[in-house]
Amino acid sequence: MSRAITTQHDLEVAINGYVTPGEDHFRRGGAASPARSISNREQRERLPSTVPLPGLLNADSLSRMISNARRSKGGKVGIRDRICCHQWTWFTMTMATGGVANVLHAVWTPYRADWLWYIGLIFFLLNLCLFLMNCVLITMRFIMVPGSFMSSFLDQMESLFIPSVVVSLATILINTCEYGIPMTGPWLLRTMEWLFWIYIIVSVMASAGMYLVLWSTQIFPIHTMTPVWVFPGYPLLLTAPFASSLIAADDATSSSSPVNRLAIAMCAITVQGTGFLISFMICAAFIYRLMTQKLPRDTQRPGVFISIGPSGFTVAGIVSLGQQTQVVIPDTFQGSTHSIIILRLLSTMIGLWLWGLSVWFFLVSVGSLWKYVRPECKMPFQMTWWSFVFPNTALVTATLALAGAIGSDGLRIVGCVMAGLLIIVWVLVLVKMLRCLWNRELLWPKAMEAE
């Protein structure tokens, strides 16, 4: 049986979710074996309700802020109050929509079916509208609720999703290369080249800066850990797919002044590798969390799918760049006449290796939802449900990229089937989101209703 929390030391251990035993700990009868560890789920449930977690002391919840701001106006919830509930998590919707447009282009590439291209274009244009809508709404929230901008950086959940704005921009830039450049001309190609270098700087600064803010202001107990912690590193993971799309568009336009393909490819590989290694280390911490604390709670369960993205996007980018080596590097690169063949083979082998990791995380993520097959088990809707879509777009594009690299028709068919299922999931999540908006389960200050 776990012993009761009786001292400040024990309380601190229970909050942080880990044990650093000292001599005093053992003299007080501290646990030296996993069977008596106090960092388990049952002990956390016995915590006094009056003890706040450290991360929650930084700012009031968004709903309570709105409730306090609007209480003097009669207590009725209006459109302004609902806009003030808008959060950074809404940009996961644009991440998913842009990812679907990218998937449709990957499916279109080997078949060249016009109807696929136009459906992808519709998703691209829809994503632009949704992104602009989110930007307007989040700006209105910050204006109408003073202090909410800084509070969003200090909230344990919302702060992790701030980089989703940068990721949404990346999907728009990738879609622009896929759908925009072929329909315009060299001017957009040169513009996208400049935007690529700007995005490289922004993604690195956003990732490093966001992690620094989190590490300086937050305490994340290990029992609350999910792959959502990877999110600040996600902007780095779209650099290689961006580069491969830009190089492919440049090659298709046959421009007289091509972009600097070698510099773009090498820089993208560097940043992509950095993002993957950061994400890989965090996913290793997630495995530790699963071994010691079981699966995340219901509201956090969709975040498990985020673990699919790092390896999936890396495979899609690296394999695509590997297949473009003949237009990227000279034949005598690094003093070898066989550089192109070697790099193609190397990128394919690395892609297969990481693709297996992505598939494994996909199986674990799907398996974590098995309990919800039972009617009595419910998973409340949150905007994190878009995690069912966006990380899986990485797996689909990675599958299609590998199918093209190894010439496998079977793998290509699997990728097409996955793409079709993914669009169905996107529609289901969208319908569920709209229903929750109508039923006042989203964009609604619940604290006001409780009072």
CORNOR-V432859 format. One record per residue. SS is DSSP state (hx for helix, st for strand, lp for the rest). PHI is phi in degrees with one decimal (999 if undefined). BURIAL is # if it has 9 or more other ideal C-beta (glycine too) atoms within 8 Angstrom, else .. Layout:
SS/PHI/BURIAL
SS/PHI/BURIAL
This chain:
lp/999/.
lp/-71.6/#
lp/-81.0/.
lp/-75.2/.
lp/-81.3/#
lp/-120.8/.
lp/-126.4/.
hx/-62.7/.
hx/-62.7/#
hx/-64.0/#
hx/-64.3/#
hx/-64.2/.
hx/-65.5/#
hx/-65.7/#
hx/-72.8/#
hx/-76.4/#
lp/83.7/#
lp/-147.0/.
lp/-124.0/#
lp/-118.9/.
lp/-68.6/.
lp/-125.5/.
hx/-61.9/.
hx/-63.9/.
hx/-62.1/#
hx/-75.3/#
hx/-65.6/.
lp/-85.5/.
lp/87.4/.
lp/-65.5/.
lp/-79.9/#
lp/-109.1/.
lp/-131.1/.
hx/-57.9/.
hx/-66.2/.
hx/-112.1/#
lp/-66.7/#
lp/-98.2/#
lp/-99.3/#
lp/-103.6/#
hx/-65.5/.
hx/-63.9/.
hx/-68.9/#
hx/-65.1/#
hx/-68.5/.
lp/-90.5/.
lp/-62.0/#
lp/-60.8/.
lp/-67.5/.
lp/-87.0/.
lp/-92.5/.
lp/-82.3/.
lp/-74.4/#
hx/-56.3/.
hx/-65.7/#
hx/-86.5/.
hx/-83.7/.
lp/-74.5/#
lp/-159.1/.
lp/-67.8/.
lp/-64.8/.
hx/-61.6/#
hx/-61.5/#
hx/-69.4/#
hx/-60.7/#
hx/-67.6/#
hx/-60.5/#
hx/-66.8/.
hx/-73.7/.
hx/-105.7/#
hx/-60.0/#
hx/-74.5/.
hx/-108.3/.
lp/95.9/.
lp/80.8/.
lp/-83.6/.
lp/-85.8/#
lp/-113.7/.
hx/-64.7/.
hx/-63.5/.
hx/-64.4/#
hx/-69.7/#
hx/-63.5/#
hx/-68.0/#
lp/-86.4/#
lp/-64.8/#
lp/-128.7/#
hx/-61.9/#
hx/-62.1/#
hx/-67.6/#
hx/-74.4/#
hx/-65.0/#
hx/-65.1/#
hx/-73.6/#
hx/-59.8/#
hx/-67.7/#
hx/-66.0/#
hx/-63.9/#
hx/-64.7/#
hx/-65.0/#
hx/-61.3/#
hx/-65.9/#
hx/-62.4/#
hx/-63.1/#
hx/-68.1/#
hx/-65.5/#
hx/-70.7/#
hx/-67.4/#
hx/-53.8/#
hx/-78.1/#
hx/-104.6/.
lp/56.6/.
lp/-87.7/.
hx/-60.9/.
hx/-65.1/.
hx/-65.3/#
hx/-63.6/#
hx/-71.4/.
hx/-64.7/#
hx/-61.5/#
hx/-63.5/#
hx/-63.5/.
hx/-63.3/#
hx/-62.6/#
hx/-66.8/.
hx/-62.0/#
hx/-64.5/#
hx/-59.6/#
hx/-65.4/.
hx/-64.8/#
hx/-66.0/#
hx/-63.1/.
hx/-61.3/.
hx/-62.8/#
hx/-62.2/.
hx/-65.0/.
hx/-67.1/#
hx/-68.1/#
hx/-67.5/.
hx/-62.0/#
hx/-61.4/#
hx/-65.6/#
hx/-75.3/.
hx/-80.3/.
lp/-120.4/#
lp/-58.1/.
lp/92.1/.
hx/-71.9/#
hx/-65.2/.
hx/-68.0/.
hx/-63.6/#
hx/-65.5/#
hx/-78.2/#
hx/-105.1/#
lp/-87.1/#
lp/-60.1/#
lp/-85.9/.
hx/-66.3/#
hx/-62.2/#
hx/-67.3/#
hx/-97.1/#
lp/-59.8/#
lp/-63.8/#
hx/-62.1/#
hx/-65.4/#
hx/-66.9/#
hx/-64.8/#
hx/-61.6/#
hx/-61.8/#
hx/-62.8/#
hx/-63.7/#
hx/-66.0/#
hx/-65.8/#
hx/-64.1/#
hx/-63.8/#
hx/-64.1/#
hx/-64.2/#
hx/-78.8/#
hx/-108.3/#
hx/-90.3/#
hx/-60.5/#
hx/-61.9/#
hx/-98.4/.
lp/-117.2/.
lp/-178.4/.
hx/-60.5/#
hx/-62.5/.
hx/-72.1/#
hx/-62.3/#
hx/-65.5/#
hx/-63.3/.
hx/-67.2/#
hx/-63.7/#
hx/-63.5/.
hx/-65.5/#
hx/-61.9/#
hx/-67.3/.
hx/-64.7/.
hx/-64.7/#
hx/-57.0/#
hx/-65.4/.
hx/-63.5/#
hx/-64.9/#
hx/-66.1/#
hx/-65.7/.
hx/-65.3/#
hx/-66.6/#
hx/-64.7/.
hx/-65.2/.
hx/-68.0/#
hx/-63.6/#
hx/-63.9/.
hx/-63.2/#
hx/-63.1/#
hx/-70.7/.
hx/-90.4/.
hx/-122.2/.
lp/-120.1/#
lp/-124.6/.
lp/-107.3/#
lp/-60.8/#
hx/-64.5/#
hx/-74.0/#
hx/-99.1/#
lp/-71.3/#
lp/-137.4/#
hx/-62.4/#
hx/-58.1/#
hx/-60.6/#
hx/-74.9/#
hx/-52.9/#
hx/-60.8/#
hx/-91.8/#
hx/-63.1/#
hx/-56.7/#
hx/-71.2/#
hx/-79.7/#
hx/-105.3/#
hx/-71.7/#
hx/-67.6/#
hx/-60.1/#
hx/-62.5/#
hx/-62.9/#
hx/-66.1/#
hx/-67.3/#
hx/-66.2/#
hx/-66.9/#
hx/-63.8/#
hx/-66.2/#
hx/-65.6/#
hx/-67.6/#
hx/-72.2/.
hx/-80.4/#
lp/52.5/.
lp/-69.6/#
lp/-71.1/.
lp/-124.5/.
lp/-66.0/.
lp/-71.6/#
lp/-77.7/.
hx/-65.0/#
hx/-63.2/.
hx/-64.0/.
hx/-62.6/#
hx/-65.8/#
hx/-66.7/.
hx/-65.7/#
hx/-63.1/#
hx/-63.6/#
hx/-62.4/.
hx/-68.7/#
hx/-61.5/#
hx/-63.2/#
hx/-62.7/#
hx/-62.5/#
hx/-65.8/#
hx/-66.0/.
hx/-61.6/#
hx/-64.9/#
hx/-64.4/#
hx/-65.5/.
hx/-69.4/#
hx/-64.7/#
hx/-64.1/.
hx/-64.6/#
hx/-66.7/#
hx/-61.1/.
hx/-61.3/#
hx/-62.1/#
hx/-66.5/#
hx/-69.9/.
hx/-106.2/.
hx/-129.1/#
lp/68.6/.
lp/-70.4/.
lp/-62.1/.
lp/-66.6/.
hx/-57.0/.
hx/-68.5/.
hx/-99.7/#
hx/-62.1/#
hx/-60.3/#
hx/-65.1/#
hx/-61.0/#
hx/-66.9/#
hx/-63.0/#
hx/-66.7/#
hx/-73.8/#
hx/-61.6/#
hx/-54.7/#
hx/-72.8/#
hx/-64.5/#
hx/-65.5/#
hx/-65.6/#
hx/-63.1/#
hx/-59.0/#
hx/-75.0/#
hx/-67.6/#
hx/-66.1/#
hx/-63.4/#
hx/-64.8/#
hx/-62.1/#
hx/-75.0/#
lp/-100.8/#
hx/-59.8/#
hx/-66.6/.
hx/-107.4/.
hx/-105.9/#
lp/-118.8/#
lp/-72.6/.
lp/-62.3/.
lp/-100.9/.
hx/-60.3/#
hx/58.5/.
hx/73.0/.
lp/-122.1/.
lp/-82.2/.
lp/-109.8/.
hx/-60.6/#
hx/-63.7/#
hx/-63.6/.
hx/-64.2/#
hx/-68.3/#
hx/-62.1/#
hx/-63.7/.
hx/-64.2/#
hx/-65.1/#
hx/-68.3/#
hx/-65.4/.
hx/-63.9/#
hx/-61.8/#
hx/-62.7/#
hx/-62.0/.
hx/-74.7/#
hx/-63.0/#
hx/-60.8/.
hx/-64.1/#
hx/-64.9/#
hx/-64.1/#
hx/-61.8/.
hx/-64.5/#
hx/-63.3/#
hx/-64.1/.
hx/-64.0/#
hx/-65.0/#
hx/-65.3/.
hx/-63.0/.
lp/-68.7/#
lp/-96.8/#
hx/-60.8/.
hx/-62.5/.
hx/-81.2/.
hx/-67.9/.
lp/-73.7/.
lp/-60.9/.
lp/-77.2/.
lp/-98.9/.
lp/-121.7/.
lp/-117.1/#
lp/-62.7/.
lp/-75.5/#
lp/-139.0/.
hx/-65.1/#
hx/-67.9/#
hx/-62.0/#
hx/-66.6/#
hx/-67.7/#
hx/-67.6/#
lp/-107.6/#
hx/-59.4/#
hx/-60.8/#
hx/-72.0/#
hx/-62.8/#
hx/-66.0/#
hx/-65.1/#
hx/-67.3/#
hx/-64.5/#
hx/-65.0/#
hx/-62.8/#
hx/-69.0/#
hx/-65.0/#
hx/-66.7/#
hx/-60.8/#
hx/-70.6/#
hx/-71.0/#
hx/-101.0/.
lp/66.3/.
lp/-101.2/.
hx/-68.8/.
hx/-63.3/.
hx/-66.1/#
hx/-66.2/#
hx/-65.1/.
hx/-59.6/#
hx/-62.7/#
hx/-67.1/#
hx/-64.2/.
hx/-62.0/#
hx/-63.5/#
hx/-62.1/.
hx/-64.6/.
hx/-66.3/#
hx/-64.5/#
hx/-63.7/.
hx/-62.3/#
hx/-59.4/#
hx/-64.6/.
hx/-63.7/.
hx/-66.2/#
hx/-62.4/.
hx/-63.0/.
hx/-62.9/#
hx/-63.9/#
hx/-64.4/.
hx/-65.0/.
hx/-67.6/#
hx/-63.4/#
hx/-67.4/.
lp/-86.7/.
lp/62.0/.
lp/-100.4/.
lp/-123.9/#
lp/51.7/.
lp/-143.4/#
lp/-73.3/#
hx/-65.0/.
hx/-63.1/#
hx/-67.9/#
hx/-65.7/.
hx/-66.8/.
lp/-92.7/.
